[in-house]
Amino acid sequence: MQKETIFAGRLRQAGERISSPRLAIFRMLVRKGPIYVPRLVETMERSAIDSATTYRSIKLFRELGIIRDIVAGGKRLVELSDDYEGHHHHFWCRRCGSLIDFDSAAIEKSLVRVAADLGVTISSHQLEISGLCARCRTDSQ
């Protein structure tokens, strides 16, 4: 429920309504994210939410920082922003297409050092790694 509270607050703060379709789309992202946009649209259509409503909601969610885009296998997916899921990165298996979320304190520390070396401040970042997952790696041996 805390995620829904954050979501509702973000909409209210922007002067937007918390409609049933928006709430249904948000709940789907909580359960299924990251998800390809066409798959999200298709899933919502089965729930009687038309594609135009879903696309408008995705656009609004992106503008309000509720969702973020990620790319895996050359396809764009959407998932809830770090405000809802916590900061993480993704590993994409080139063979089976599985997407594995991970976080790494070592990577985050390295980015702090890189920022210091460059004399910059990093406000956000995404790291996408691809290769073979453990199952596909074992299958190929």
VEXTORTOR-29040 format. One record per residue (C-alpha): residue number from 1; residue in three letters; y negated, x, z negated. Coordinates in Angstrom, 2 decimals, padded with zeros to 5 digits. Layout:
BEGIN
<site num="NUM" residuo="ala" Y="Y" X="X" Z="Z"/>
...
END
This chain:
BEGIN
<site num="1" residuo="met" Y="000.00" X="000.00" Z="000.00"/>
<site num="2" residuo="gln" Y="-002.40" X="002.89" Z="-000.56"/>
<site num="3" residuo="lys" Y="-002.38" X="003.65" Z="003.17"/>
<site num="4" residuo="glu" Y="-003.37" X="000.05" Z="003.91"/>
<site num="5" residuo="thr" Y="-006.16" X="000.27" Z="001.34"/>
<site num="6" residuo="ile" Y="-007.55" X="003.40" Z="003.02"/>
<site num="7" residuo="phe" Y="-007.18" X="001.70" Z="006.42"/>
<site num="8" residuo="ala" Y="-008.98" X="-001.48" Z="005.28"/>
<site num="9" residuo="gly" Y="-011.77" X="000.56" Z="003.72"/>
<site num="10" residuo="arg" Y="-012.25" X="002.57" Z="006.91"/>
<site num="11" residuo="leu" Y="-012.55" X="-000.64" Z="008.98"/>
<site num="12" residuo="arg" Y="-014.91" X="-002.30" Z="006.51"/>
<site num="13" residuo="gln" Y="-017.11" X="000.80" Z="006.32"/>
<site num="14" residuo="ala" Y="-017.46" X="000.69" Z="010.12"/>
<site num="15" residuo="gly" Y="-018.29" X="-003.03" Z="010.04"/>
<site num="16" residuo="glu" Y="-015.00" X="-003.95" Z="011.71"/>
<site num="17" residuo="arg" Y="-012.68" X="-006.83" Z="010.87"/>
<site num="18" residuo="ile" Y="-009.20" X="-006.38" Z="009.42"/>
<site num="19" residuo="ser" Y="-007.41" X="-008.64" Z="011.88"/>
<site num="20" residuo="ser" Y="-003.71" X="-009.47" Z="011.89"/>
<site num="21" residuo="pro" Y="-003.10" X="-007.54" Z="015.15"/>
<site num="22" residuo="arg" Y="-004.90" X="-004.44" Z="013.84"/>
<site num="23" residuo="leu" Y="-002.91" X="-004.56" Z="010.62"/>
<site num="24" residuo="ala" Y="000.36" X="-005.00" Z="012.56"/>
<site num="25" residuo="ile" Y="-000.45" X="-002.02" Z="014.80"/>
<site num="26" residuo="phe" Y="-001.35" X="000.10" Z="011.77"/>
<site num="27" residuo="arg" Y="001.91" X="-000.85" Z="010.05"/>
<site num="28" residuo="met" Y="003.84" X="000.08" Z="013.18"/>
<site num="29" residuo="leu" Y="002.17" X="003.50" Z="013.17"/>
<site num="30" residuo="val" Y="003.14" X="003.94" Z="009.52"/>
<site num="31" residuo="arg" Y="006.79" X="003.19" Z="010.36"/>
<site num="32" residuo="lys" Y="007.17" X="004.75" Z="013.81"/>
<site num="33" residuo="gly" Y="004.51" X="007.44" Z="014.25"/>
<site num="34" residuo="pro" Y="004.18" X="009.67" Z="016.15"/>
<site num="35" residuo="ile" Y="004.77" X="007.34" Z="019.06"/>
<site num="36" residuo="tyr" Y="004.07" X="007.36" Z="022.79"/>
<site num="37" residuo="val" Y="001.25" X="004.93" Z="023.53"/>
<site num="38" residuo="pro" Y="003.24" X="003.00" Z="026.18"/>
<site num="39" residuo="arg" Y="006.09" X="002.55" Z="023.69"/>
<site num="40" residuo="leu" Y="003.64" X="001.32" Z="021.05"/>
<site num="41" residuo="val" Y="002.15" X="-001.16" Z="023.52"/>
<site num="42" residuo="glu" Y="005.60" X="-002.39" Z="024.53"/>
<site num="43" residuo="thr" Y="006.67" X="-002.78" Z="020.90"/>
<site num="44" residuo="met" Y="003.53" X="-004.71" Z="020.01"/>
<site num="45" residuo="glu" Y="003.96" X="-007.01" Z="023.03"/>
<site num="46" residuo="arg" Y="007.37" X="-007.98" Z="021.63"/>
<site num="47" residuo="ser" Y="005.47" X="-008.96" Z="018.47"/>
<site num="48" residuo="ala" Y="003.16" X="-011.20" Z="020.54"/>
<site num="49" residuo="ile" Y="000.21" X="-008.76" Z="020.51"/>
<site num="50" residuo="asp" Y="-001.04" X="-008.35" Z="024.06"/>
<site num="51" residuo="ser" Y="-001.54" X="-004.93" Z="025.60"/>
<site num="52" residuo="ala" Y="-005.33" X="-005.26" Z="025.85"/>
<site num="53" residuo="thr" Y="-005.57" X="-005.85" Z="022.10"/>
<site num="54" residuo="thr" Y="-003.30" X="-002.89" Z="021.40"/>
<site num="55" residuo="tyr" Y="-005.29" X="-000.56" Z="023.68"/>
<site num="56" residuo="arg" Y="-008.61" X="-001.70" Z="022.17"/>
<site num="57" residuo="ser" Y="-007.21" X="-001.14" Z="018.68"/>
<site num="58" residuo="ile" Y="-005.95" X="002.34" Z="019.59"/>
<site num="59" residuo="lys" Y="-009.39" X="003.20" Z="020.95"/>
<site num="60" residuo="leu" Y="-011.07" X="001.92" Z="017.77"/>
<site num="61" residuo="phe" Y="-008.57" X="003.70" Z="015.51"/>
<site num="62" residuo="arg" Y="-009.19" X="006.96" Z="017.38"/>
<site num="63" residuo="glu" Y="-012.98" X="006.57" Z="017.09"/>
<site num="64" residuo="leu" Y="-012.72" X="005.89" Z="013.34"/>
<site num="65" residuo="gly" Y="-010.38" X="008.83" Z="012.71"/>
<site num="66" residuo="ile" Y="-007.48" X="006.57" Z="011.72"/>
<site num="67" residuo="ile" Y="-005.21" X="008.12" Z="014.36"/>
<site num="68" residuo="arg" Y="-005.08" X="011.39" Z="016.21"/>
<site num="69" residuo="asp" Y="-003.54" X="012.42" Z="019.50"/>
<site num="70" residuo="ile" Y="-000.80" X="014.98" Z="019.77"/>
<site num="71" residuo="val" Y="000.93" X="016.33" Z="022.87"/>
<site num="72" residuo="ala" Y="004.66" X="016.95" Z="023.07"/>
<site num="73" residuo="gly" Y="006.53" X="017.61" Z="026.26"/>
<site num="74" residuo="gly" Y="003.41" X="016.99" Z="028.29"/>
<site num="75" residuo="lys" Y="003.07" X="013.44" Z="026.94"/>
<site num="76" residuo="arg" Y="000.38" X="012.15" Z="024.63"/>
<site num="77" residuo="leu" Y="001.44" X="010.48" Z="021.41"/>
<site num="78" residuo="val" Y="-000.57" X="008.98" Z="018.60"/>
<site num="79" residuo="glu" Y="000.02" X="009.24" Z="014.89"/>
<site num="80" residuo="leu" Y="-001.91" X="008.50" Z="011.75"/>
<site num="81" residuo="ser" Y="-004.50" X="011.11" Z="010.87"/>
<site num="82" residuo="asp" Y="-004.14" X="013.54" Z="007.99"/>
<site num="83" residuo="asp" Y="-005.90" X="011.00" Z="005.72"/>
<site num="84" residuo="tyr" Y="-002.69" X="008.95" Z="005.78"/>
<site num="85" residuo="glu" Y="000.17" X="011.39" Z="006.38"/>
<site num="86" residuo="gly" Y="-001.10" X="014.69" Z="004.99"/>
<site num="87" residuo="his" Y="-001.68" X="017.73" Z="007.16"/>
<site num="88" residuo="his" Y="001.30" X="018.87" Z="009.21"/>
<site num="89" residuo="his" Y="002.36" X="020.32" Z="012.55"/>
<site num="90" residuo="his" Y="005.07" X="019.47" Z="015.05"/>
<site num="91" residuo="phe" Y="008.08" X="021.13" Z="016.61"/>
<site num="92" residuo="trp" Y="009.25" X="019.53" Z="019.87"/>
<site num="93" residuo="cys" Y="012.79" X="020.14" Z="021.14"/>
<site num="94" residuo="arg" Y="012.70" X="020.76" Z="024.89"/>
<site num="95" residuo="arg" Y="016.28" X="019.57" Z="025.32"/>
<site num="96" residuo="cys" Y="016.69" X="016.39" Z="023.27"/>
<site num="97" residuo="gly" Y="013.01" X="015.51" Z="022.83"/>
<site num="98" residuo="ser" Y="013.14" X="015.24" Z="019.04"/>
<site num="99" residuo="leu" Y="009.88" X="015.78" Z="017.22"/>
<site num="100" residuo="ile" Y="010.06" X="017.45" Z="013.81"/>
<site num="101" residuo="asp" Y="007.10" X="017.41" Z="011.42"/>
<site num="102" residuo="phe" Y="006.59" X="020.51" Z="009.30"/>
<site num="103" residuo="asp" Y="003.99" X="022.21" Z="007.18"/>
<site num="104" residuo="ser" Y="003.66" X="025.87" Z="006.34"/>
<site num="105" residuo="ala" Y="001.51" X="027.50" Z="003.70"/>
<site num="106" residuo="ala" Y="001.91" X="030.83" Z="005.55"/>
<site num="107" residuo="ile" Y="000.41" X="029.38" Z="008.75"/>
<site num="108" residuo="glu" Y="-002.49" X="027.82" Z="006.85"/>
<site num="109" residuo="lys" Y="-003.22" X="031.14" Z="005.09"/>
<site num="110" residuo="ser" Y="-003.09" X="032.95" Z="008.43"/>
<site num="111" residuo="leu" Y="-005.64" X="030.53" Z="009.87"/>
<site num="112" residuo="val" Y="-007.99" X="031.23" Z="006.95"/>
<site num="113" residuo="arg" Y="-007.73" X="034.96" Z="007.78"/>
<site num="114" residuo="val" Y="-008.29" X="034.30" Z="011.50"/>
<site num="115" residuo="ala" Y="-011.37" X="032.24" Z="010.71"/>
<site num="116" residuo="ala" Y="-012.74" X="035.01" Z="008.48"/>
<site num="117" residuo="asp" Y="-012.07" X="037.63" Z="011.17"/>
<site num="118" residuo="leu" Y="-013.89" X="035.50" Z="013.75"/>
<site num="119" residuo="gly" Y="-016.70" X="034.57" Z="011.39"/>
<site num="120" residuo="val" Y="-016.11" X="030.87" Z="011.96"/>
<site num="121" residuo="thr" Y="-015.34" X="027.80" Z="009.90"/>
<site num="122" residuo="ile" Y="-012.33" X="025.78" Z="010.99"/>
<site num="123" residuo="ser" Y="-012.79" X="022.05" Z="010.47"/>
<site num="124" residuo="ser" Y="-009.45" X="020.99" Z="011.97"/>
<site num="125" residuo="his" Y="-006.52" X="022.32" Z="013.94"/>
<site num="126" residuo="gln" Y="-003.23" X="021.27" Z="015.50"/>
<site num="127" residuo="leu" Y="-000.20" X="023.43" Z="016.10"/>
<site num="128" residuo="glu" Y="002.54" X="022.27" Z="018.44"/>
<site num="129" residuo="ile" Y="005.66" X="024.40" Z="018.80"/>
<site num="130" residuo="ser" Y="008.45" X="023.83" Z="021.29"/>
<site num="131" residuo="gly" Y="011.93" X="025.24" Z="021.73"/>
<site num="132" residuo="leu" Y="015.44" X="024.13" Z="020.81"/>
<site num="133" residuo="cys" Y="016.21" X="022.27" Z="017.60"/>
<site num="134" residuo="ala" Y="019.11" X="023.43" Z="015.45"/>
<site num="135" residuo="arg" Y="021.53" X="020.87" Z="016.95"/>
<site num="136" residuo="cys" Y="020.67" X="021.73" Z="020.58"/>
<site num="137" residuo="arg" Y="020.72" X="025.45" Z="019.82"/>
<site num="138" residuo="thr" Y="024.24" X="025.11" Z="018.37"/>
<site num="139" residuo="asp" Y="025.38" X="022.98" Z="021.34"/>
<site num="140" residuo="ser" Y="024.23" X="025.64" Z="023.80"/>
<site num="141" residuo="gln" Y="026.19" X="028.48" Z="022.18"/>
END
